[in-house]
Amino acid sequence: MTWLFERAIELAAWVALVLGLVFLTGAVYYLVHGIRLWKIDGGEDSADYLMLSLMSASAFVLSIVAMGILACIDHYVFDADERTTK
């Protein structure tokens, strides 16, 4: 049962990493389009894109923090036996 739980933690960490990359891509995409609209239109529609960029960047940070927490759980809970036996 612990093997299954460890694999679930590792899978969740990988999912958090992939989601982090997706959110980072979205943040860069919205930031580039927001800046482009700001230079062309004078900033009328750019605020929406910049807000979406901010939300995507926040989701990126949260997913990377979640990945780090899951990696710490995996390391300190499941790999503790391997460190003490060496």
All heavy atoms as an XYZ file, in Angstrom:
672
protein
N       0.821     -1.191      0.000
C       0.000      0.000      0.000
C       0.870      1.262      0.000
O       0.500      2.250     -0.603
C      -0.916     -0.044      1.226
C      -1.945      1.026      1.217
S      -3.103      0.711     -0.095
C      -4.271      1.956      0.191
N       2.008      1.221      0.698
C       2.874      2.389      0.709
C       3.482      2.623     -0.671
O       3.718      3.768     -1.046
C       3.994      2.247      1.745
O       4.753      1.083      1.459
C       3.424      2.170      3.149
N       3.725      1.545     -1.413
C       4.258      1.681     -2.767
C       3.268      2.455     -3.628
O       3.648      3.347     -4.387
C       4.519      0.295     -3.364
C       5.035      0.352     -4.756
C       6.319      0.513     -5.145
C       4.260      0.292     -5.958
N       6.406      0.547     -6.515
C       5.153      0.418     -7.040
C       2.910      0.141     -6.226
C       4.732      0.397     -8.358
C       2.494      0.124     -7.548
C       3.404      0.248     -8.591
N       1.991      2.123     -3.513
C       0.961      2.804     -4.297
C       0.852      4.276     -3.901
O       0.735      5.156     -4.758
C      -0.378      2.100     -4.108
C      -1.560      2.676     -4.874
C      -1.319      2.539     -6.377
C      -2.828      1.978     -4.476
N       0.923      4.552     -2.604
C       0.845      5.938     -2.146
C       2.054      6.741     -2.614
O       1.927      7.896     -3.012
C       0.723      5.976     -0.624
C       0.448      7.344     -0.080
C      -0.727      8.013     -0.385
C       1.367      7.979      0.723
C      -0.982      9.279      0.103
C       1.123      9.244      1.223
C      -0.058      9.888      0.911
N       3.234      6.114     -2.591
C       4.427      6.803     -3.070
C       4.321      7.112     -4.557
O       4.679      8.210     -5.008
C       5.667      5.950     -2.806
C       6.942      6.630     -3.230
C       8.178      5.787     -2.950
O       8.046      4.627     -2.533
O       9.278      6.319     -3.154
N       3.816      6.180     -5.334
C       3.652      6.417     -6.775
C       2.597      7.501     -7.036
O       2.721      8.291     -7.969
C       3.262      5.131     -7.511
C       4.317      4.054     -7.495
C       5.630      4.544     -8.096
N       6.732      3.674     -7.785
C       7.593      3.848     -6.795
N       7.487      4.874     -5.999
N       8.589      3.014     -6.585
N       1.559      7.550     -6.209
C       0.538      8.595     -6.360
C       1.133      9.972     -6.057
O       0.827     10.949     -6.760
C      -0.643      8.307     -5.440
N       1.992     10.056     -5.044
C       2.653     11.324     -4.715
C       3.561     11.751     -5.866
O       3.588     12.916     -6.274
C       3.447     11.196     -3.399
C       2.510     10.991     -2.215
C       4.345     12.398     -3.170
C       1.689     12.188     -1.849
N       4.319     10.809     -6.421
C       5.204     11.130     -7.541
C       4.411     11.547     -8.776
O       4.800     12.490     -9.480
C       6.092      9.938     -7.860
C       7.154      9.683     -6.820
C       7.947      8.430     -7.083
O       7.639      7.709     -8.054
O       8.890      8.157     -6.314
N       3.297     10.869     -9.039
C       2.452     11.244    -10.174
C       1.870     12.643     -9.979
O       1.836     13.442    -10.923
C       1.333     10.223    -10.362
C       0.354     10.509    -11.491
C       1.070     10.446    -12.840
C      -0.799      9.545    -11.449
N       1.454     12.950     -8.768
C       0.914     14.285     -8.490
C       1.980     15.358     -8.677
O       1.690     16.458     -9.166
C       0.342     14.332     -7.075
N       3.222     15.041     -8.311
C       4.308     16.006     -8.519
C       4.558     16.229    -10.002
O       4.788     17.362    -10.440
C       5.575     15.520     -7.825
N       4.518     15.177    -10.796
C       4.691     15.329    -12.249
C       3.542     16.119    -12.864
O       3.756     16.954    -13.754
C       4.811     13.967    -12.922
C       6.174     13.386    -12.818
C       6.580     12.371    -12.019
C       7.340     13.818    -13.539
N       7.919     12.141    -12.194
C       8.409     13.002    -13.121
C       7.574     14.804    -14.490
C       9.694     13.157    -13.623
C       8.854     14.942    -14.984
C       9.894     14.135    -14.553
N       2.327     15.882    -12.397
C       1.175     16.643    -12.903
C       1.326     18.118    -12.542
O       1.044     18.999    -13.363
C      -0.142     16.054    -12.356
C      -1.315     16.977    -12.621
C      -0.399     14.682    -12.971
N       1.790     18.404    -11.331
C       2.014     19.800    -10.925
C       3.088     20.452    -11.791
O       2.968     21.631    -12.149
C       2.399     19.863     -9.451
N       4.127     19.691    -12.156
C       5.165     20.233    -13.031
C       4.606     20.561    -14.418
O       4.854     21.652    -14.956
C       6.321     19.248    -13.162
C       7.415     19.645    -14.167
C       8.173     20.857    -13.659
C       8.341     18.497    -14.433
N       3.825     19.656    -14.985
C       3.247     19.892    -16.316
C       2.285     21.073    -16.280
O       2.304     21.935    -17.165
C       2.559     18.613    -16.833
C       1.742     18.881    -18.077
C       3.595     17.528    -17.101
N       1.450     21.136    -15.239
C       0.546     22.279    -15.113
C       1.310     23.582    -14.933
O       0.903     24.623    -15.462
C      -0.411     22.069    -13.945
C      -1.569     21.122    -14.188
C      -2.367     20.930    -12.907
C      -2.458     21.623    -15.301
N       2.413     23.532    -14.202
C       3.243     24.721    -14.046
C       3.788     25.212    -15.374
O       3.800     26.415    -15.645
N       4.230     24.289    -16.204
C       4.727     24.681    -17.526
C       3.623     25.253    -18.396
O       3.841     26.209    -19.147
C       5.388     23.486    -18.206
C       6.679     22.996    -17.540
C       7.174     21.729    -18.236
C       7.730     24.077    -17.547
N       2.425     24.681    -18.299
C       1.281     25.212    -19.065
C       0.942     26.619    -18.598
O       0.713     27.530    -19.414
C       0.066     24.266    -18.933
C      -1.198     24.909    -19.460
C       0.330     22.960    -19.662
N       0.909     26.822    -17.293
C       0.599     28.158    -16.762
C       1.686     29.168    -17.102
O       1.399     30.337    -17.381
C       0.379     28.109    -15.253
C      -0.893     27.435    -14.845
C      -0.897     26.500    -13.825
C      -2.092     27.723    -15.470
C      -2.061     25.876    -13.445
C      -3.269     27.105    -15.099
C      -3.253     26.176    -14.075
N       2.944     28.739    -17.099
C       4.030     29.639    -17.477
C       3.908     30.049    -18.937
O       4.077     31.233    -19.284
C       5.383     28.976    -17.222
C       6.615     29.795    -17.604
C       6.690     31.050    -16.751
C       7.866     28.961    -17.460
N       3.581     29.099    -19.793
C       3.378     29.409    -21.212
C       2.220     30.383    -21.394
O       2.315     31.336    -22.169
C       3.113     28.120    -21.999
O       4.187     27.204    -21.772
C       2.968     28.385    -23.473
N       1.142     30.157    -20.669
C      -0.002     31.069    -20.746
C       0.339     32.461    -20.248
O      -0.086     33.458    -20.831
N       1.114     32.536    -19.175
C       1.496     33.846    -18.641
C       2.338     34.623    -19.636
O       2.123     35.823    -19.846
C       2.254     33.674    -17.322
N       3.286     33.953    -20.275
C       4.130     34.628    -21.269
C       3.297     35.043    -22.474
O       3.442     36.153    -22.996
C       5.312     33.719    -21.681
C       6.051     34.284    -22.868
C       6.249     33.526    -20.510
N       2.400     34.169    -22.920
C       1.542     34.474    -24.071
C       0.687     35.718    -23.805
O       0.634     36.636    -24.623
C       0.648     33.264    -24.364
C      -0.371     33.499    -25.443
C      -0.010     33.441    -26.785
C      -1.701     33.773    -25.131
C      -0.949     33.654    -27.778
C      -2.636     33.983    -26.112
C      -2.257     33.926    -27.440
O      -3.192     34.141    -28.418
N       0.008     35.724    -22.646
C      -0.841     36.873    -22.326
C      -0.028     38.142    -22.096
O      -0.478     39.239    -22.438
C      -1.706     36.581    -21.105
C      -2.812     35.591    -21.371
C      -3.017     34.505    -20.534
C      -3.658     35.733    -22.465
C      -4.024     33.604    -20.772
C      -4.667     34.831    -22.715
C      -4.854     33.771    -21.863
O      -5.849     32.877    -22.099
N       1.159     38.014    -21.533
C       1.999     39.186    -21.315
C       2.446     39.794    -22.641
O       2.384     41.017    -22.826
C       3.216     38.816    -20.462
C       4.173     39.955    -20.132
C       3.476     40.969    -19.241
C       5.424     39.414    -19.475
N       2.863     38.957    -23.570
C       3.302     39.460    -24.881
C       2.153     40.136    -25.603
O       2.304     41.243    -26.144
C       3.906     38.319    -25.717
C       4.078     38.729    -27.169
C       5.230     37.864    -25.132
N       0.979     39.515    -25.599
C      -0.166     40.129    -26.285
C      -0.660     41.372    -25.556
O      -1.123     42.328    -26.204
C      -1.295     39.114    -26.458
C      -1.026     38.142    -27.551
N      -1.041     38.490    -28.881
C      -0.711     36.837    -27.524
C      -0.752     37.446    -29.623
N      -0.538     36.416    -28.814
N      -0.569     41.393    -24.231
C      -0.966     42.589    -23.484
C      -0.052     43.760    -23.777
O      -0.519     44.898    -23.965
N       1.242     43.516    -23.843
C       2.191     44.595    -24.165
C       2.001     45.063    -25.599
O       2.048     46.259    -25.891
C       3.630     44.118    -23.900
C       3.851     43.969    -22.401
C       4.645     45.095    -24.481
C       5.174     43.342    -22.032
N       1.757     44.111    -26.504
C       1.545     44.479    -27.910
C       0.304     45.364    -28.051
O       0.326     46.381    -28.751
C       1.395     43.222    -28.761
C       1.290     43.500    -30.254
C       1.118     42.222    -31.056
N      -0.028     41.449    -30.648
C      -1.283     41.660    -31.082
N      -1.523     42.652    -31.914
N      -2.269     40.904    -30.682
N      -0.796     44.978    -27.373
C      -2.008     45.798    -27.434
C      -1.808     47.150    -26.756
O      -2.403     48.148    -27.159
C      -3.179     45.064    -26.789
C      -3.812     43.956    -27.615
C      -4.875     43.250    -26.793
C      -4.419     44.520    -28.886
N      -0.998     47.195    -25.717
C      -0.743     48.440    -25.017
C      -0.017     49.420    -25.929
O      -0.308     50.608    -25.945
C       0.066     48.149    -23.775
C       0.346     49.333    -22.911
C      -0.459     50.417    -22.691
C       1.511     49.541    -22.134
N       0.135     51.279    -21.826
C       1.360     50.768    -21.460
C       2.672     48.818    -21.930
C       2.323     51.277    -20.611
C       3.622     49.326    -21.075
C       3.443     50.542    -20.433
N       0.933     48.911    -26.714
C       1.670     49.786    -27.629
C       0.826     50.208    -28.828
O       0.969     51.315    -29.330
C       2.938     49.090    -28.107
C       3.988     48.983    -27.034
C       5.259     48.402    -27.576
C       6.321     48.382    -26.503
N       7.609     47.908    -27.003
N      -0.054     49.332    -29.296
C      -0.847     49.637    -30.497
C      -2.064     50.486    -30.150
O      -2.296     51.538    -30.747
C      -1.282     48.333    -31.189
C      -0.067     47.610    -31.764
C      -2.293     48.613    -32.283
C      -0.379     46.242    -32.321
N      -2.893     50.029    -29.186
C      -4.174     50.681    -28.899
C      -4.111     51.726    -27.801
O      -5.091     52.381    -27.522
C      -5.226     49.635    -28.500
C      -5.565     48.699    -29.640
O      -5.331     49.075    -30.798
O      -6.064     47.596    -29.361
N      -3.010     51.850    -27.157
C      -2.923     52.822    -26.080
C      -3.415     52.293    -24.750
O      -3.655     53.064    -23.830
N      -3.608     50.978    -24.629
C      -3.928     50.383    -23.340
C      -5.377     50.122    -23.049
O      -5.725     49.833    -21.906
N      -6.258     50.221    -24.059
C      -7.680     49.999    -23.788
C      -7.976     48.543    -23.451
O      -8.624     48.257    -22.449
C      -8.513     50.437    -24.986
C      -8.524     51.931    -25.194
C      -9.372     52.332    -26.367
O     -10.150     51.508    -26.860
O      -9.252     53.488    -26.799
N      -7.533     47.623    -24.266
C      -7.803     46.204    -24.037
C      -6.640     45.473    -23.386
O      -6.757     44.295    -23.054
C      -8.127     45.505    -25.364
C      -9.418     46.011    -25.975
O     -10.306     46.411    -25.206
O      -9.528     46.002    -27.216
N      -5.550     46.145    -23.204
C      -4.362     45.466    -22.681
C      -4.505     45.095    -21.210
O      -3.864     44.150    -20.750
C      -3.126     46.325    -22.883
O      -3.173     47.461    -22.059
N      -5.318     45.799    -20.471
C      -5.475     45.505    -19.040
C      -6.037     44.109    -18.822
O      -5.644     43.418    -17.877
C      -6.369     46.544    -18.386
N      -6.946     43.683    -19.693
C      -7.502     42.337    -19.562
C      -6.429     41.276    -19.773
O      -6.355     40.304    -19.022
C      -8.634     42.125    -20.564
C      -9.824     43.022    -20.286
O     -10.015     43.397    -19.105
O     -10.549     43.346    -21.240
N      -5.606     41.460    -20.788
C      -4.541     40.493    -21.058
C      -3.485     40.503    -19.949
O      -2.980     39.449    -19.577
C      -3.880     40.781    -22.405
C      -4.667     40.235    -23.567
C      -5.473     41.067    -24.319
C      -4.588     38.902    -23.907
C      -6.197     40.582    -25.384
C      -5.304     38.398    -24.971
C      -6.120     39.238    -25.708
O      -6.832     38.743    -26.754
N      -3.184     41.668    -19.436
C      -2.207     41.739    -18.358
C      -2.757     41.112    -17.078
O      -2.006     40.483    -16.317
C      -1.775     43.180    -18.126
C      -1.005     43.812    -19.287
C      -0.694     45.263    -18.986
C       0.262     43.038    -19.591
N      -4.047     41.221    -16.829
C      -4.659     40.565    -15.677
C      -4.647     39.048    -15.849
O      -4.383     38.306    -14.899
C      -6.095     41.064    -15.482
C      -6.728     40.541    -14.223
S      -5.851     40.979    -12.716
C      -6.232     42.681    -12.591
N      -4.911     38.580    -17.065
C      -4.826     37.148    -17.329
C      -3.397     36.646    -17.166
O      -3.167     35.533    -16.680
C      -5.341     36.835    -18.737
C      -6.843     36.938    -18.943
C      -7.185     36.772    -20.419
C      -7.563     35.896    -18.111
N      -2.434     37.457    -17.559
C      -1.035     37.096    -17.381
C      -0.698     36.995    -15.900
O       0.016     36.074    -15.476
C      -0.139     38.128    -18.060
O       1.203     37.866    -17.793
N      -1.193     37.913    -15.109
C      -0.961     37.883    -13.670
C      -1.576     36.646    -13.033
O      -0.951     35.991    -12.196
C      -1.525     39.148    -13.021
C      -1.443     39.228    -11.508
C       0.002     39.357    -11.070
C      -2.274     40.364    -11.004
N      -2.782     36.293    -13.436
C      -3.425     35.102    -12.886
C      -2.699     33.836    -13.298
O      -2.541     32.905    -12.493
C      -4.897     35.054    -13.313
C      -5.730     36.115    -12.643
S      -7.515     35.998    -12.864
C      -7.727     35.685    -14.582
N      -2.230     33.779    -14.532
C      -1.474     32.606    -14.978
C      -0.144     32.498    -14.255
O       0.296     31.401    -13.892
C      -1.238     32.668    -16.486
O      -2.438     32.528    -17.184
N       0.513     33.622    -14.028
C       1.777     33.604    -13.295
C       1.551     33.168    -11.842
O       2.364     32.431    -11.283
C       2.431     34.983    -13.344
N       0.448     33.589    -11.249
C       0.128     33.166     -9.884
C      -0.140     31.669     -9.830
O       0.302     30.984     -8.903
C      -1.095     33.920     -9.369
O      -0.857     35.293     -9.352
N      -0.866     31.160    -10.812
C      -1.125     29.720    -10.868
C       0.172     28.943    -11.091
O       0.343     27.844    -10.546
C      -2.129     29.414    -11.980
N       1.098     29.508    -11.862
C       2.397     28.880    -12.059
C       3.148     28.759    -10.734
O       3.674     27.695    -10.401
C       3.221     29.686    -13.070
C       4.680     29.341    -13.085
C       5.112     28.144    -13.620
C       5.613     30.208    -12.553
C       6.457     27.819    -13.625
C       6.958     29.901    -12.563
C       7.386     28.697    -13.097
N       3.177     29.835     -9.980
C       3.880     29.824     -8.694
C       3.238     28.809     -7.747
O       3.934     28.029     -7.084
C       3.905     31.235     -8.067
C       4.376     31.195     -6.633
C       4.778     32.152     -8.895
N       1.923     28.775     -7.708
C       1.246     27.829     -6.820
C       1.499     26.381     -7.227
O       1.688     25.508     -6.370
C      -0.256     28.117     -6.797
C      -0.669     29.366     -6.037
C      -2.168     29.600     -6.174
C      -0.285     29.260     -4.585
N       1.519     26.107     -8.515
C       1.754     24.727     -8.945
C       3.191     24.302     -8.684
O       3.441     23.146     -8.317
C       1.401     24.557    -10.427
O       2.265     25.317    -11.238
N       4.143     25.206     -8.820
C       5.532     24.866     -8.524
C       5.733     24.678     -7.020
O       6.479     23.788     -6.584
C       6.479     25.928     -9.112
C       6.366     25.939    -10.637
C       7.904     25.702     -8.677
C       6.645     24.600    -11.294
N       5.049     25.467     -6.200
C       5.109     25.273     -4.748
C       4.503     23.921     -4.379
O       5.049     23.186     -3.540
C       4.410     26.439     -4.006
C       4.166     26.108     -2.553
C       5.223     27.704     -4.139
N       3.390     23.575     -5.013
C       2.777     22.266     -4.768
C       3.717     21.140     -5.166
O       3.828     20.131     -4.457
C       1.462     22.153     -5.521
N       4.405     21.299     -6.291
C       5.364     20.288     -6.715
C       6.492     20.156     -5.694
O       6.921     19.048     -5.370
C       5.943     20.633     -8.085
C       6.876     19.572     -8.625
S       7.729     20.065    -10.103
C       8.821     21.309     -9.486
N       6.977     21.252     -5.170
C       8.024     21.212     -4.162
C       7.573     20.543     -2.876
O       8.323     19.765     -2.273
N       6.359     20.824     -2.458
C       5.824     20.188     -1.251
C       5.700     18.684     -1.455
O       6.070     17.888     -0.581
C       4.481     20.822     -0.856
C       4.700     22.242     -0.349
C       3.756     19.982      0.185
C       3.435     23.031     -0.142
N       5.192     18.280     -2.619
C       5.067     16.852     -2.905
C       6.430     16.176     -2.996
O       6.604     15.034     -2.547
C       4.274     16.643     -4.188
C       2.788     16.979     -4.092
C       2.171     17.036     -5.478
C       2.075     15.969     -3.217
N       7.411     16.873     -3.547
C       8.760     16.305     -3.614
C       9.353     16.160     -2.221
O      10.039     15.169     -1.937
C       9.651     17.179     -4.487
N       9.102     17.109     -1.331
C       9.579     16.997      0.053
C       8.899     15.837      0.770
O       9.555     15.103      1.526
C       9.328     18.296      0.808
S      10.441     19.619      0.326
N       7.611     15.670      0.553
C       6.909     14.538      1.158
C       7.514     13.231      0.666
O       7.783     12.320      1.455
C       5.400     14.604      0.843
C       4.746     15.742      1.610
C       4.710     13.285      1.195
C       3.320     16.016      1.213
N       7.761     13.142     -0.623
C       8.343     11.925     -1.179
C       9.732     11.670     -0.613
O      10.064     10.549     -0.251
C       8.398     12.036     -2.700
C       8.974     10.793     -3.342
O       8.542      9.680     -2.984
O       9.867     10.941     -4.196
N      10.511     12.710     -0.504
C      11.896     12.542     -0.048
C      11.976     12.206      1.439
O      12.678     11.278      1.839
C      12.696     13.805     -0.346
C      14.125     13.725      0.082
N      15.041     12.954     -0.577
C      14.779     14.319      1.103
C      16.213     13.070      0.017
N      16.071     13.893      1.042
N      11.280     12.969      2.268
C      11.430     12.815      3.709
C      10.572     11.713      4.308
O      10.868     11.212      5.385
C      11.164     14.136      4.429
C      12.256     15.123      4.176
C      12.037     16.264      3.420
C      13.529     14.902      4.665
C      13.048     17.166      3.172
C      14.557     15.801      4.425
C      14.306     16.924      3.684
O      15.322     17.806      3.439
N       9.499     11.313      3.638
C       8.650     10.254      4.183
C       9.030      8.892      3.603
O       9.234      7.928      4.340
C       7.158     10.563      3.919
C       6.280      9.389      4.306
C       6.743     11.807      4.666
N       9.146      8.824      2.290
C       9.343      7.523      1.667
C      10.811      7.148      1.475
O      11.147      5.980      1.471
C       8.627      7.477      0.318
C       7.150      7.626      0.453
C       6.514      8.762      0.004
C       6.391      6.633      1.061
C       5.147      8.903      0.140
C       5.035      6.771      1.199
C       4.405      7.908      0.744
N      11.665      8.121      1.325
C      13.091      7.812      1.105
C      13.898      7.887      2.389
O      15.112      7.779      2.350
C      13.674      8.761      0.055
C      13.001      8.579     -1.294
O      12.452      7.499     -1.540
O      13.049      9.525     -2.097
N      13.250      8.049      3.530
C      13.969      8.148      4.800
C      14.625      6.812      5.160
O      15.707      6.799      5.747
C      13.021      8.580      5.901
N      14.003      5.674      4.798
C      14.583      4.364      5.127
C      15.883      4.142      4.377
O      16.817      3.551      4.899
C      13.649      3.215      4.770
C      12.196      3.547      4.847
O      11.860      4.572      5.415
O      11.402      2.750      4.342
N      15.936      4.624      3.120
C      17.145      4.426      2.310
C      18.324      5.229      2.867
O      19.460      4.795      2.773
C      16.870      4.817      0.862
C      15.835      3.945      0.196
C      15.444      4.469     -1.165
O      16.063      5.449     -1.619
O      14.514      3.912     -1.764
N      18.047      6.393      3.448
C      19.134      7.212      3.991
C      19.652      6.635      5.308
O      20.839      6.736      5.599
C      18.656      8.643      4.217
C      18.548      9.423      2.920
C      18.198     10.858      3.162
N      16.765     10.936      3.502
C      16.285     11.577      4.541
N      17.071     12.230      5.357
N      14.996     11.603      4.791
N      18.802      6.010      6.102
C      19.247      5.494      7.396
C      19.958      4.159      7.276
O      20.769      3.810      8.125
C      18.053      5.331      8.363
O      17.083      4.473      7.754
C      17.444      6.687      8.664
N      19.699      3.413      6.208
C      20.353      2.102      6.051
C      21.747      2.205      5.468
O      22.500      1.253      5.532
C      19.498      1.179      5.148
O      19.306      1.801      3.891
C      18.166      0.887      5.813
N      22.106      3.333      4.901
C      23.438      3.469      4.273
C      24.510      3.717      5.290
O      24.440      4.186      6.325
C      23.432      4.590      3.241
C      22.651      4.211      2.037
C      22.732      5.331      1.009
C      21.925      4.933     -0.222
N      21.939      5.959     -1.205
